[in-house]
């Protein structure tokens, strides 16, 4: 009885230890982001030059707690962004002993790839999508209304947009993983291409804050390309899985 309970107790302690590490890392990362919140806010505001013409390009706040709320929000989100790779590393280390050698290999490949993919999505949104989208929104009604953009509204819009673009760039990794575990096949993925094109523009309309078809295409285009990349990764993954199954059968 004790021999059966000891492994569970050991695993629970290991999980608890890694969870505590992750929580501590999150608080340290959030506190660091809070200390450098002005630099983070300036970085977020860079794509929006001349945001408000009556305030020398600075955003405004109309509520006493609005600026503080924006600071807390970006600090927590930055803490989450910095903690996520560390958390994934802790999960991989915890689960690694129970995985087969080939499974461990794919875990250590896919985890860094997912982090890099998310970062690429954020970079795409920040450098490619945000400048034209913000310029369109600021100048669309310039002859009728004068923009006075609140810091809380701007931070909420930008962080939401960057998060979803980062998530979208995970699409090839997700498709490859689903193909590896057999939930989807390359043939099925190929048959859904025309629907992906339609869905890409729908998602582009939902994510982008404008109704400008150019900005929507800036989102839809990468989604289509990422889906195609996921399709070819799925083909590679299925071929690799088939070869391994043949080797296993030959060995038995």
Secondary structure as a PSIPRED ss2 file (coil, helix, strand):
# PSIPRED VFORMAT (PSIPRED V4.0)

   1 X C   1.000  0.000  0.000
   2 X H   0.000  1.000  0.000
   3 X H   0.000  1.000  0.000
   4 X H   0.000  1.000  0.000
   5 X H   0.000  1.000  0.000
   6 X H   0.000  1.000  0.000
   7 X H   0.000  1.000  0.000
   8 X H   0.000  1.000  0.000
   9 X H   0.000  1.000  0.000
  10 X H   0.000  1.000  0.000
  11 X H   0.000  1.000  0.000
  12 X H   0.000  1.000  0.000
  13 X H   0.000  1.000  0.000
  14 X H   0.000  1.000  0.000
  15 X H   0.000  1.000  0.000
  16 X H   0.000  1.000  0.000
  17 X H   0.000  1.000  0.000
  18 X H   0.000  1.000  0.000
  19 X H   0.000  1.000  0.000
  20 X H   0.000  1.000  0.000
  21 X H   0.000  1.000  0.000
  22 X H   0.000  1.000  0.000
  23 X H   0.000  1.000  0.000
  24 X H   0.000  1.000  0.000
  25 X H   0.000  1.000  0.000
  26 X H   0.000  1.000  0.000
  27 X H   0.000  1.000  0.000
  28 X H   0.000  1.000  0.000
  29 X H   0.000  1.000  0.000
  30 X H   0.000  1.000  0.000
  31 X H   0.000  1.000  0.000
  32 X H   0.000  1.000  0.000
  33 X H   0.000  1.000  0.000
  34 X H   0.000  1.000  0.000
  35 X H   0.000  1.000  0.000
  36 X C   1.000  0.000  0.000
  37 X H   0.000  1.000  0.000
  38 X H   0.000  1.000  0.000
  39 X H   0.000  1.000  0.000
  40 X H   0.000  1.000  0.000
  41 X H   0.000  1.000  0.000
  42 X H   0.000  1.000  0.000
  43 X H   0.000  1.000  0.000
  44 X H   0.000  1.000  0.000
  45 X H   0.000  1.000  0.000
  46 X C   1.000  0.000  0.000
  47 X C   1.000  0.000  0.000
  48 X C   1.000  0.000  0.000
  49 X C   1.000  0.000  0.000
  50 X C   1.000  0.000  0.000
  51 X C   1.000  0.000  0.000
  52 X C   1.000  0.000  0.000
  53 X C   1.000  0.000  0.000
  54 X C   1.000  0.000  0.000
  55 X C   1.000  0.000  0.000
  56 X C   1.000  0.000  0.000
  57 X C   1.000  0.000  0.000
  58 X C   1.000  0.000  0.000
  59 X C   1.000  0.000  0.000
  60 X E   0.000  0.000  1.000
  61 X C   1.000  0.000  0.000
  62 X C   1.000  0.000  0.000
  63 X C   1.000  0.000  0.000
  64 X C   1.000  0.000  0.000
  65 X C   1.000  0.000  0.000
  66 X H   0.000  1.000  0.000
  67 X H   0.000  1.000  0.000
  68 X H   0.000  1.000  0.000
  69 X H   0.000  1.000  0.000
  70 X H   0.000  1.000  0.000
  71 X H   0.000  1.000  0.000
  72 X H   0.000  1.000  0.000
  73 X H   0.000  1.000  0.000
  74 X H   0.000  1.000  0.000
  75 X H   0.000  1.000  0.000
  76 X H   0.000  1.000  0.000
  77 X H   0.000  1.000  0.000
  78 X H   0.000  1.000  0.000
  79 X H   0.000  1.000  0.000
  80 X H   0.000  1.000  0.000
  81 X H   0.000  1.000  0.000
  82 X H   0.000  1.000  0.000
  83 X H   0.000  1.000  0.000
  84 X H   0.000  1.000  0.000
  85 X H   0.000  1.000  0.000
  86 X H   0.000  1.000  0.000
  87 X H   0.000  1.000  0.000
  88 X H   0.000  1.000  0.000
  89 X H   0.000  1.000  0.000
  90 X H   0.000  1.000  0.000
  91 X H   0.000  1.000  0.000
  92 X H   0.000  1.000  0.000
  93 X H   0.000  1.000  0.000
  94 X H   0.000  1.000  0.000
  95 X H   0.000  1.000  0.000
  96 X H   0.000  1.000  0.000
  97 X C   1.000  0.000  0.000
  98 X C   1.000  0.000  0.000
  99 X C   1.000  0.000  0.000
 100 X C   1.000  0.000  0.000
 101 X H   0.000  1.000  0.000
 102 X H   0.000  1.000  0.000
 103 X H   0.000  1.000  0.000
 104 X H   0.000  1.000  0.000
 105 X H   0.000  1.000  0.000
 106 X H   0.000  1.000  0.000
 107 X H   0.000  1.000  0.000
 108 X H   0.000  1.000  0.000
 109 X H   0.000  1.000  0.000
 110 X H   0.000  1.000  0.000
 111 X H   0.000  1.000  0.000
 112 X H   0.000  1.000  0.000
 113 X H   0.000  1.000  0.000
 114 X H   0.000  1.000  0.000
 115 X H   0.000  1.000  0.000
 116 X H   0.000  1.000  0.000
 117 X H   0.000  1.000  0.000
 118 X H   0.000  1.000  0.000
 119 X H   0.000  1.000  0.000
 120 X H   0.000  1.000  0.000
 121 X H   0.000  1.000  0.000
 122 X H   0.000  1.000  0.000
 123 X H   0.000  1.000  0.000
 124 X H   0.000  1.000  0.000
 125 X H   0.000  1.000  0.000
 126 X H   0.000  1.000  0.000
 127 X H   0.000  1.000  0.000
 128 X H   0.000  1.000  0.000
 129 X H   0.000  1.000  0.000
 130 X H   0.000  1.000  0.000
 131 X H   0.000  1.000  0.000
 132 X H   0.000  1.000  0.000
 133 X H   0.000  1.000  0.000
 134 X H   0.000  1.000  0.000
 135 X H   0.000  1.000  0.000
 136 X H   0.000  1.000  0.000
 137 X H   0.000  1.000  0.000
 138 X H   0.000  1.000  0.000
 139 X H   0.000  1.000  0.000
 140 X H   0.000  1.000  0.000
 141 X C   1.000  0.000  0.000
 142 X C   1.000  0.000  0.000
 143 X C   1.000  0.000  0.000
 144 X C   1.000  0.000  0.000
 145 X C   1.000  0.000  0.000
 146 X C   1.000  0.000  0.000
 147 X C   1.000  0.000  0.000
 148 X C   1.000  0.000  0.000
 149 X C   1.000  0.000  0.000
 150 X E   0.000  0.000  1.000
 151 X H   0.000  1.000  0.000
 152 X H   0.000  1.000  0.000
 153 X H   0.000  1.000  0.000
 154 X H   0.000  1.000  0.000
 155 X H   0.000  1.000  0.000
 156 X H   0.000  1.000  0.000
 157 X H   0.000  1.000  0.000
 158 X H   0.000  1.000  0.000
 159 X H   0.000  1.000  0.000
 160 X H   0.000  1.000  0.000
 161 X H   0.000  1.000  0.000
 162 X H   0.000  1.000  0.000
 163 X H   0.000  1.000  0.000
 164 X H   0.000  1.000  0.000
 165 X H   0.000  1.000  0.000
 166 X H   0.000  1.000  0.000
 167 X H   0.000  1.000  0.000
 168 X H   0.000  1.000  0.000
 169 X C   1.000  0.000  0.000
 170 X C   1.000  0.000  0.000
 171 X H   0.000  1.000  0.000
 172 X H   0.000  1.000  0.000
 173 X H   0.000  1.000  0.000
 174 X H   0.000  1.000  0.000
 175 X H   0.000  1.000  0.000
 176 X H   0.000  1.000  0.000
 177 X H   0.000  1.000  0.000
 178 X H   0.000  1.000  0.000
 179 X H   0.000  1.000  0.000
 180 X H   0.000  1.000  0.000
 181 X C   1.000  0.000  0.000
 182 X C   1.000  0.000  0.000
 183 X C   1.000  0.000  0.000
 184 X C   1.000  0.000  0.000
 185 X C   1.000  0.000  0.000
 186 X H   0.000  1.000  0.000
 187 X H   0.000  1.000  0.000
 188 X H   0.000  1.000  0.000
 189 X H   0.000  1.000  0.000
 190 X H   0.000  1.000  0.000
 191 X H   0.000  1.000  0.000
 192 X C   1.000  0.000  0.000
 193 X H   0.000  1.000  0.000
 194 X H   0.000  1.000  0.000
 195 X H   0.000  1.000  0.000
 196 X H   0.000  1.000  0.000
 197 X H   0.000  1.000  0.000
 198 X H   0.000  1.000  0.000
 199 X H   0.000  1.000  0.000
 200 X H   0.000  1.000  0.000
 201 X H   0.000  1.000  0.000
 202 X H   0.000  1.000  0.000
 203 X H   0.000  1.000  0.000
 204 X H   0.000  1.000  0.000
 205 X H   0.000  1.000  0.000
 206 X H   0.000  1.000  0.000
 207 X H   0.000  1.000  0.000
 208 X C   1.000  0.000  0.000
 209 X C   1.000  0.000  0.000
 210 X C   1.000  0.000  0.000
 211 X C   1.000  0.000  0.000
 212 X C   1.000  0.000  0.000
 213 X H   0.000  1.000  0.000
 214 X H   0.000  1.000  0.000
 215 X H   0.000  1.000  0.000
 216 X H   0.000  1.000  0.000
 217 X H   0.000  1.000  0.000
 218 X H   0.000  1.000  0.000
 219 X H   0.000  1.000  0.000
 220 X H   0.000  1.000  0.000
 221 X H   0.000  1.000  0.000
 222 X H   0.000  1.000  0.000
 223 X H   0.000  1.000  0.000
 224 X H   0.000  1.000  0.000
 225 X H   0.000  1.000  0.000
 226 X H   0.000  1.000  0.000
 227 X H   0.000  1.000  0.000
 228 X H   0.000  1.000  0.000
 229 X H   0.000  1.000  0.000
 230 X H   0.000  1.000  0.000
 231 X H   0.000  1.000  0.000
 232 X H   0.000  1.000  0.000
 233 X H   0.000  1.000  0.000
 234 X H   0.000  1.000  0.000
 235 X H   0.000  1.000  0.000
 236 X H   0.000  1.000  0.000
 237 X H   0.000  1.000  0.000
 238 X H   0.000  1.000  0.000
 239 X H   0.000  1.000  0.000
 240 X H   0.000  1.000  0.000
 241 X H   0.000  1.000  0.000
 242 X H   0.000  1.000  0.000
 243 X H   0.000  1.000  0.000
 244 X H   0.000  1.000  0.000
 245 X H   0.000  1.000  0.000
 246 X H   0.000  1.000  0.000
 247 X H   0.000  1.000  0.000
 248 X H   0.000  1.000  0.000
 249 X H   0.000  1.000  0.000
 250 X H   0.000  1.000  0.000
 251 X H   0.000  1.000  0.000
 252 X C   1.000  0.000  0.000
